[in-house]
Amino acid sequence: MSDKLFSTRDEPLASEDLDVCRRVHEDLCSGLNIDRSSEAADRLGALIIELYRQGVHDESQLRLLAGGRGA
């Protein structure tokens, strides 16, 4: 059995990581006219965090992959 109980995807995000995700989320919600308190915004936020956890840390790439336009 592995000594490591959690993968890096299970580690909590640092505040700097969350700042990146928040900026992308706010930009996309604004650009796509999504109410930030809606279920669509919640789904978008979950997608952005999942992409970030998978290694996409560049904000423009996150925007593009999460459904936005290139920066």
FENUR-V164206 format. One record per backbone hydrogen bond with DSSP energy under -1.0 kcal/mol. CO is the residue of the C=O (numbers start at 1). NH is the residue of the N-H. E is the energy in kcal/mol with one decimal. If there is no record, write none. Layout:
CO:NH:E / CO:NH:E
//
This chain:
7:10:-1.8 / 14:18:-2.3 / 15:19:-2.0 / 16:20:-1.7 / 17:21:-2.2 / 18:22:-2.8 / 19:23:-2.5 / 20:24:-2.2 / 21:25:-2.5 / 22:26:-2.9 / 23:27:-2.5 / 24:28:-2.7 / 25:29:-2.8 / 26:30:-2.3 / 27:31:-2.8 / 28:32:-2.5 / 29:34:-2.9 / 35:38:-2.2 / 38:42:-1.7 / 39:43:-2.6 / 40:44:-2.3 / 41:45:-2.5 / 42:46:-2.2 / 43:47:-2.2 / 44:48:-2.5 / 45:49:-2.4 / 46:50:-2.4 / 47:51:-2.7 / 48:52:-2.4 / 49:53:-2.7 / 50:54:-1.5 / 51:56:-2.2 / 52:55:-1.6 / 55:57:-1.1 / 58:62:-2.6 / 59:63:-2.5 / 60:64:-2.2 / 61:65:-2.8 / 62:66:-2.1 / 63:68:-3.5 / 64:67:-1.0
//
